[in-house]
Amino acid sequence: MSHRHVGSLHAPDADMAVKNARDVYTRRNEGVSIWVVEARHIAASSPSDKGPLYEPSESKVYRHPTFFDIPEEVGAM
């Protein structure tokens, strides 16, 4: 399964950030891999850009996986 954002934290360096993330976000053994990224290295779109950013894909329904039957043995996709 792909990585997903689960929260943020403060740490003095990358090593401590990974340890803090492990302690905070994997208490119930739900994680198998952790990524930590300094906030200044994150580039994000703005919600106000939603229209121009996503509208072109609405006319390309063939890109949506609703036309395919996925076998149960494949699991989570």
N, C-alpha and C positions, 0 to 999 in steps of 0.2 A: 504494500500500500504506500501511497505517496506521503511525504512529510506534510504537516499542517501546522499552522501557527496556533500555539496554545497559551501564550502569554509573554510577559516581558519581566526582566529583572535587572538589577544593578550588580556589577562586579568590577574589581580593579583590573582584571586581565582575562584573557580568553580561557585559560585553564580553570580559573575560579568560576567563570561564567558557566562552563560545562558542568562543573561539580554542583553549583547552585541550582542549575536547571534540573539536573538529575534528582536532587533532593526535593525540589518543589514540584516538579511535573511528572515524576515517575514513581510516586509513592505506592501506587497500586499495581505496579508491574505492567503498565499499559504501554510503555515505550520500549523500542528496540534500538533506536538511534536518535541522537540529539544534534541539532544544528544550532549554533549561536552566531549571531551577526550583530556587529555594532550598528546602532540606530542610524548613524551618519552614513552608512553604506546602503541603506534601503531606499529604493526609488519606488514611488507608488503613484497610481493615478488618482485623480480627484473625483469624488462622486458627481461633481458638476460636469465632468467629461463623459459621463455614462453614455449619453446619446451618440455623439460622434465616434466614440471608441468601440461600442458594441453593435450599433445598428447594421453595419455591413454584413455581419455574420447571420443576421436574422433571415436574409434572403437566400441563404445556402443551407436549406434543411437537410441536404444529403450529408452534411457533416455531423449531424446528430445521430447517436447510436441507436435511435429508436427503431431503425429498419432492420436490425440484426437480432437474431436469436442467440443468446449467450448460454452455452451449456452450464448446468449447475456446478459441474466439477471445476469450472474455472474459478469460482469463488468471487471475492470482492474485486471489482475493477475500478 
